[in-house]
Amino acid sequence: MGSVSLIALLVAAVAFSAGGILIGQILVKGSKNPQKGQAYECGIPTITSPWHQFNVGYYLFALLFLIFDVELIFLYPWAVVVKQVGIVALFEILVFIFILFMGFLYAHKKGALQWS
């Protein structure tokens, strides 16, 4: 029963997705405006080619933000059940925060938090 349901769900997802795209291609009248292919940034028209490289530090900073943002998602359920679990939960969260802090120190040492 489980694998049949999973396959049926996968087939339905592909059918609905492909069907929506196909209906959109058939029914929607498209325009051939060259501005539709240009990059859009805050309403300012592009001057140079939008295909240029960015400093990898921006991506590292964004990944670090996501890591520490996801940490908060794990702290909320812990805060809800901390009284029920007891002292064991306190030690577990201390280990979790210690590991995150060590990752923060490593990122700081490698210079991932500096903009220049």
LINVEN-V895832 format. One record per residue. N is the residue number from 1. RES is the residue in one small letter. SS is DSSP state (@ for helix, = for strand, . for the rest). PHI is phi in degrees with one decimal (NA if undefined). NEAR is the number of other C-alpha atoms within 8 Angstrom. Layout:
# LINVEN-V895832
N;RES;SS;PHI;NEAR + N;RES;SS;PHI;NEAR
This chain:
# LINVEN-V895832
1;m;.;NA;4 + 2;g;@;-69.0;5 + 3;s;@;-72.4;6 + 4;v;@;-66.3;7 + 5;s;@;-65.1;8 + 6;l;@;-65.1;8 + 7;i;@;-66.1;8 + 8;a;@;-62.7;8 + 9;l;@;-64.8;8 + 10;l;@;-64.1;8 + 11;v;@;-64.1;8 + 12;a;@;-64.2;8 + 13;a;@;-63.8;8 + 14;v;@;-66.3;8 + 15;a;@;-65.3;8 + 16;f;@;-65.5;8 + 17;s;@;-66.1;8 + 18;a;@;-64.9;8 + 19;g;@;-64.0;8 + 20;g;@;-63.3;8 + 21;i;@;-67.0;8 + 22;l;@;-65.1;8 + 23;i;@;-63.8;8 + 24;g;@;-63.7;8 + 25;q;@;-69.4;7 + 26;i;@;-79.9;7 + 27;l;@;-88.2;6 + 28;v;.;-88.3;6 + 29;k;.;-85.7;5 + 30;g;.;-91.6;4 + 31;s;.;-109.9;4 + 32;k;.;-102.3;5 + 33;n;.;-79.7;6 + 34;p;@;-67.6;6 + 35;q;@;-70.4;5 + 36;k;@;-66.7;6 + 37;g;@;-89.3;6 + 38;q;.;-84.1;7 + 39;a;.;-72.1;6 + 40;y;.;-118.6;8 + 41;e;=;-136.0;7 + 42;c;.;58.9;4 + 43;g;.;79.7;5 + 44;i;=;-94.9;6 + 45;p;.;-66.8;6 + 46;t;.;-74.7;10 + 47;i;.;-101.2;4 + 48;t;.;-106.7;4 + 49;s;.;-68.0;6 + 50;p;.;-74.1;6 + 51;w;.;-92.7;4 + 52;h;.;-131.0;5 + 53;q;.;-82.0;4 + 54;f;.;-106.5;5 + 55;n;.;-67.5;6 + 56;v;@;-65.4;6 + 57;g;@;-61.2;9 + 58;y;@;-65.5;9 + 59;y;@;-68.6;8 + 60;l;@;-62.8;9 + 61;f;@;-63.5;10 + 62;a;@;-65.6;8 + 63;l;@;-65.8;8 + 64;l;@;-64.7;8 + 65;f;@;-60.0;8 + 66;l;@;-63.5;8 + 67;i;@;-62.0;8 + 68;f;@;-77.6;9 + 69;d;@;-74.3;8 + 70;v;@;-66.2;8 + 71;e;@;-56.3;8 + 72;l;@;-64.5;8 + 73;i;@;-65.1;8 + 74;f;@;-80.3;8 + 75;l;@;-74.9;8 + 76;y;@;-64.0;8 + 77;p;@;-62.3;8 + 78;w;@;-62.9;10 + 79;a;@;-65.7;7 + 80;v;@;-72.2;7 + 81;v;@;-108.7;8 + 82;v;@;-63.6;10 + 83;k;@;-70.9;6 + 84;q;@;-75.9;5 + 85;v;@;-81.7;8 + 86;g;.;96.2;8 + 87;i;@;-68.4;6 + 88;v;@;-62.5;7 + 89;a;@;-65.1;10 + 90;l;@;-63.3;9 + 91;f;@;-66.2;8 + 92;e;@;-65.3;8 + 93;i;@;-72.2;9 + 94;l;@;-66.0;8 + 95;v;@;-65.0;8 + 96;f;@;-61.6;8 + 97;i;@;-67.1;8 + 98;f;@;-62.5;8 + 99;i;@;-63.5;8 + 100;l;@;-65.2;9 + 101;f;@;-65.8;8 + 102;m;@;-65.2;8 + 103;g;@;-64.9;8 + 104;f;@;-64.1;8 + 105;l;@;-63.7;8 + 106;y;@;-63.1;8 + 107;a;@;-64.5;10 + 108;h;@;-67.1;9 + 109;k;@;-65.7;7 + 110;k;@;-78.0;6 + 111;g;.;84.0;7 + 112;a;.;-72.7;11 + 113;l;.;-99.2;7 + 114;q;.;-99.5;6 + 115;w;.;-81.3;6 + 116;s;.;-99.5;2
